[in-house]
């Protein structure tokens, strides 16, 4: 994936006025909220190993 993940709102205050953070080199993917003056970073942790869950409703099996 070559595109940067962009948040829609601040996880702290919920405001939508976000800008990419350019404060330091080691903070790739960091964002700044202009409303609450906080910086945060999005990070993909991985996929869950739950798989497809089946329900017994009489439908076709996946």
Secondary structure as UniProt FT lines:
FT   TURN            11..13
FT   STRAND          18..20
FT   TURN            25..26
FT   TURN            28..29
FT   STRAND          30..33
FT   TURN            34..36
FT   STRAND          39..41
//
